[in-house]
Amino acid sequence: MAGIEHRQVDSDEAGMRLDRWFKVHFPGLGFGPLQKLLRSGQIRVDGARAKSDTRIQPGQTIRIPPLGVDPKEKKTGPIGGRDLRQSPDGELLSRMVLHEDAKVIVLNKPPGLAVQGGSGVNRHIDKMLEAWTSQKGEKPRLVHRLDRDTSGVLVIARTRGAAQQLTAAFRERDTKKTYWALVRGVPRKREDKISTWVVKEQTPDGDRVRIAKHGEDGADHAISFYRIVEQAGQNLAWLEMEPYTGRTHQLRVHAAHIGHPIIGDPKYFEADVNWTFPGGMQNRLHLHARHIDIPHPNGGRLKVTAPLPQHMMQSWNLLGFEENAADEEE
């Protein structure tokens, strides 16, 4: 059994409850023994008695008496080494990386891979991130989501502190997310704002969202912006879309709402009797998270762009769309 130990609170542990800190660093220490040590003053913060709900701050020193349990085992991860990247999950994640630093990872999520688990989902990014657990035993955290069939930019926080800052940026809408979509037909307006109320409902096929009335039970306000980048006659249009709010399936529902559903959308694309899927295109969702502009936890802004997935690149080539056309117009 080790003797008395003193540990300094890390910058990424700012505001953490003391009992949570012990749960992270000494998961084998039960609630009862922890409370006993706190009441007897054997655990202290900067030399002062503390309670389980005491909020700790970076630079503070925690006095840890002999606990009779082992500290959380340190693992090798992206910062401490590359061993775990040799696992199947680690290698697949590595191939997705668009940006990587000590606080943030940005992935180019492929279509068809779920971000989180659910009914019938065995492999998803949240679970795969266990392969990148840091030396401190800290697993990278999701800070936003993409639909399973949507590809593109996915931001991951490497630390607890970074997760708090990035999550706040999304919540406070201090981010700019740009999506590319291929839709049926061409909207009458070259650019416009779509503002509706939406309700998420559970169906046998999973979550589905519908347009709702203001004041309807469970309805949330959803706002999106779009502009036409290019079009193929009157049959198809390449839209650049920006969600101001972050509702489930928001862009997919809004595209269908204005009469121009996204090509290959299994939930919201209802084809006319005389409409046929374009030859040479894959019948998969043509929605891609192209770009994100978000405050970096270390200061400044992080701007990352994701290349198109193979099925959308195939469609772009078939239609003669130039991938840099959207950038040229900005």
C-alpha positions in Angstrom: 0.0 0.0 0.0 1.3 3.4 -1.0 1.8 6.2 1.5 0.4 9.7 1.5 0.4 11.2 -2.0 -0.2 14.8 -3.2 -1.5 15.3 -6.8 -2.0 18.6 -8.6 -5.3 19.3 -10.4 -4.8 19.5 -14.2 -6.1 22.3 -16.4 -8.7 20.0 -18.0 -10.2 19.2 -14.6 -11.4 22.7 -13.8 -14.7 22.8 -12.0 -14.8 19.0 -11.5 -16.5 17.7 -8.3 -14.0 16.1 -5.9 -15.9 12.8 -5.8 -15.9 12.7 -9.6 -12.1 13.4 -9.6 -11.6 10.3 -7.3 -13.9 8.3 -9.5 -11.8 9.1 -12.5 -8.4 8.5 -10.8 -9.3 5.8 -8.3 -12.3 3.9 -9.8 -11.9 1.2 -7.2 -12.6 3.5 -4.3 -16.2 3.1 -3.2 -18.6 6.0 -2.2 -18.7 5.0 1.5 -14.9 4.8 2.0 -14.5 8.1 0.2 -17.0 9.8 2.4 -15.3 8.5 5.5 -12.0 9.8 4.4 -13.5 13.2 3.7 -15.3 13.4 7.0 -12.1 12.5 8.9 -10.1 15.2 7.0 -7.7 12.7 5.5 -8.5 14.0 2.1 -7.7 17.7 1.7 -7.6 20.3 -1.0 -4.8 22.8 -0.6 -4.5 21.7 3.0 -8.2 22.4 3.8 -11.0 20.0 4.5 -13.2 19.4 1.6 -16.6 17.8 0.8 -17.6 15.4 -2.0 -19.2 18.3 -4.0 -16.2 20.6 -3.7 -15.3 22.0 -7.1 -11.6 21.7 -7.8 -9.5 24.1 -9.9 -6.3 23.8 -11.8 -3.1 24.0 -9.7 -4.8 23.0 -6.5 -3.2 20.1 -4.6 -5.2 17.1 -3.4 -3.9 15.2 -0.4 -4.5 11.5 -0.9 -4.1 9.1 2.1 -3.4 5.4 1.6 -6.6 4.1 -0.1 -6.0 0.4 -0.4 -7.0 0.5 -4.1 -4.9 1.0 -7.2 -5.1 4.2 -9.3 -6.6 3.9 -12.7 -4.2 2.1 -15.1 -2.5 4.4 -17.6 -2.9 3.5 -21.2 -1.0 4.3 -24.3 -2.9 6.5 -26.7 -2.4 9.1 -29.5 -0.3 11.4 -27.3 1.7 8.9 -25.3 2.4 6.5 -28.1 0.9 4.8 -31.2 0.5 1.2 -29.9 -3.3 1.3 -29.8 -3.5 2.8 -33.2 -2.5 -0.6 -34.5 -5.8 -2.1 -33.4 -8.5 -2.3 -36.1 -10.5 0.6 -34.6 -7.4 2.7 -34.1 -6.3 2.2 -37.7 -9.7 3.0 -39.1 -9.9 6.2 -37.0 -6.4 7.2 -38.1 -7.5 7.0 -41.8 -10.3 9.4 -41.0 -8.2 12.1 -39.4 -8.3 15.6 -41.0 -6.8 17.5 -38.0 -5.1 16.5 -34.8 -3.6 18.3 -31.9 -3.4 18.0 -28.1 -6.9 19.2 -27.6 -8.9 18.4 -30.7 -9.3 15.7 -33.3 -11.4 16.3 -36.5 -12.5 13.2 -38.4 -13.9 12.8 -41.9 -16.7 10.4 -41.0 -17.5 7.9 -43.8 -21.2 7.4 -44.7 -22.8 4.4 -43.1 -20.8 4.5 -39.9 -22.8 5.5 -36.8 -21.5 8.1 -34.4 -23.2 6.5 -31.4 -24.7 3.1 -30.5 -28.3 2.2 -30.8 -30.6 -0.6 -31.8 -28.8 -2.9 -34.1 -25.6 -0.8 -34.1 -22.6 -2.9 -33.1 -19.8 -0.6 -34.3 -19.8 3.1 -33.9 -17.3 5.9 -33.4 -18.0 6.5 -29.8 -17.0 3.0 -28.9 -14.1 3.0 -31.4 -12.6 6.1 -29.5 -11.7 3.8 -26.7 -8.7 2.8 -28.8 -7.4 6.3 -28.3 -7.7 6.5 -24.5 -4.9 8.7 -23.2 -2.2 7.9 -20.7 -4.4 9.4 -18.0 -7.1 7.0 -18.9 -9.2 9.7 -20.6 -11.2 8.6 -23.7 -11.8 11.3 -26.4 -15.3 12.7 -26.3 -17.9 13.4 -28.9 -19.1 17.1 -28.9 -21.7 16.9 -31.7 -23.3 14.3 -34.0 -23.8 13.4 -37.6 -26.5 11.1 -38.9 -25.3 7.6 -39.7 -25.6 8.1 -43.5 -24.2 11.7 -43.5 -20.5 11.9 -44.2 -17.9 14.6 -43.3 -16.5 16.7 -40.5 -16.9 15.3 -37.0 -15.2 17.2 -34.1 -13.8 15.2 -31.2 -12.5 16.6 -27.9 -9.4 14.9 -26.5 -9.8 16.2 -23.0 -12.6 17.0 -20.5 -11.8 20.7 -20.6 -11.7 20.8 -24.4 -15.1 19.0 -24.5 -16.6 21.7 -22.2 -15.4 24.5 -24.4 -16.3 22.9 -27.7 -19.8 21.8 -26.5 -20.4 25.4 -25.3 -19.4 26.7 -28.8 -22.0 24.5 -30.4 -24.6 25.3 -27.7 -24.0 29.1 -28.1 -23.9 28.8 -31.9 -20.4 30.2 -32.1 -19.7 27.7 -34.9 -20.3 27.7 -38.7 -21.2 24.4 -40.2 -21.4 24.1 -43.9 -23.0 21.1 -45.6 -23.2 20.1 -49.3 -26.3 18.4 -50.6 -27.6 17.2 -54.0 -31.3 17.7 -54.2 -34.1 16.8 -56.6 -35.1 19.8 -58.8 -34.0 23.4 -58.4 -35.3 25.7 -55.7 -37.1 28.8 -57.0 -34.9 31.1 -55.0 -31.2 31.0 -55.5 -30.7 31.4 -51.7 -33.1 31.5 -48.8 -33.8 30.9 -45.1 -36.0 28.0 -44.0 -37.7 28.5 -40.7 -40.1 25.9 -39.3 -41.1 24.0 -36.2 -40.2 20.3 -36.0 -41.2 17.3 -33.9 -39.1 14.2 -33.5 -41.1 11.0 -33.3 -40.2 7.3 -32.6 -41.1 4.9 -35.4 -40.4 1.2 -36.1 -37.7 2.4 -38.4 -36.1 4.7 -35.9 -36.3 8.5 -35.3 -38.3 10.5 -37.8 -38.9 14.2 -37.8 -41.9 16.0 -39.2 -42.8 19.7 -39.7 -45.0 20.9 -36.8 -47.1 23.9 -35.9 -45.9 26.5 -33.5 -47.0 25.6 -30.0 -47.4 21.9 -30.7 -46.3 19.6 -27.9 -42.6 18.8 -28.3 -42.0 21.1 -31.2 -38.6 22.8 -31.6 -37.8 25.8 -33.8 -35.4 24.9 -36.7 -33.7 27.4 -38.9 -31.5 26.6 -42.0 -30.0 28.6 -44.8 -29.2 27.4 -48.3 -27.8 28.7 -51.6 -27.6 27.1 -55.0 -24.0 26.4 -56.1 -24.7 24.7 -59.4 -27.5 22.9 -61.1 -28.0 20.2 -63.8 -30.8 21.6 -65.9 -34.0 21.5 -63.8 -33.4 18.0 -62.5 -30.8 18.3 -59.8 -29.2 21.1 -57.7 -26.1 21.3 -55.6 -27.0 23.2 -52.5 -24.7 24.6 -49.8 -26.6 24.4 -46.6 -26.0 25.9 -43.1 -28.0 24.8 -40.1 -28.4 27.6 -37.6 -30.1 25.3 -35.1 -29.1 21.7 -34.6 -32.2 19.6 -34.7 -32.3 15.9 -35.6 -32.4 15.4 -39.4 -32.8 19.2 -39.8 -31.3 19.7 -43.2 -33.0 16.6 -44.6 -36.4 17.6 -43.3 -36.0 21.2 -44.5 -34.9 20.1 -48.0 -38.0 17.9 -48.3 -40.1 20.7 -46.8 -39.3 23.1 -49.7 -40.0 20.4 -52.2 -36.4 19.5 -53.0 -35.5 16.4 -51.0 -31.9 15.2 -50.8 -31.0 12.5 -53.3 -30.8 9.0 -51.8 -32.5 10.0 -48.5 -34.3 6.8 -47.3 -36.5 8.7 -44.8 -37.6 11.9 -46.5 -37.2 11.4 -50.2 -40.6 10.6 -51.8 -40.2 10.3 -55.5 -42.9 11.3 -58.0 -44.3 8.6 -60.1 -42.5 9.8 -63.2 -39.2 10.5 -61.4 -36.3 8.0 -61.8 -33.0 7.9 -60.0 -30.3 9.3 -62.3 -28.3 6.5 -64.0 -24.7 6.2 -62.9 -25.4 7.5 -59.4 -25.5 5.4 -56.2 -28.8 5.5 -54.3 -27.2 6.7 -51.1 -27.7 9.9 -49.1 -26.0 12.8 -50.8 -25.4 15.0 -47.7 -21.9 15.8 -46.6 -20.6 18.0 -43.7 -18.1 19.9 -45.8 -16.6 22.5 -43.5 -16.5 23.7 -39.9 -15.3 26.9 -38.3 -15.2 26.7 -34.5 -13.3 28.3 -31.6 -10.2 26.3 -30.6 -9.8 25.6 -26.9 -6.3 27.1 -27.1 -7.6 30.3 -28.7 -8.2 31.4 -32.3 -10.4 29.4 -34.6 -10.1 26.0 -36.1 -11.3 25.7 -39.7 -11.4 22.2 -41.3 -12.7 21.0 -44.7 -13.6 17.4 -45.6 -13.3 16.0 -49.1 -16.4 14.4 -50.7 -17.1 10.7 -50.1 -16.7 8.4 -53.1 -20.4 8.1 -54.0 -20.8 11.9 -54.0 -17.6 12.5 -55.9 -18.9 10.0 -58.5 -22.1 12.0 -58.8 -20.2 15.3 -59.1 -18.1 13.9 -61.9 -21.2 12.6 -63.7 -22.9 16.0 -63.5 -19.7 17.9 -64.4 -19.7 19.8 -61.1 -16.3 21.2 -60.0 -15.6 20.6 -56.3 -14.0 24.0 -55.8 -16.9 25.9 -57.4 -18.5 26.6 -54.0 -15.3 28.0 -52.6 -14.8 30.3 -55.7 -18.2 31.9 -55.2 -17.6 32.8 -51.5 
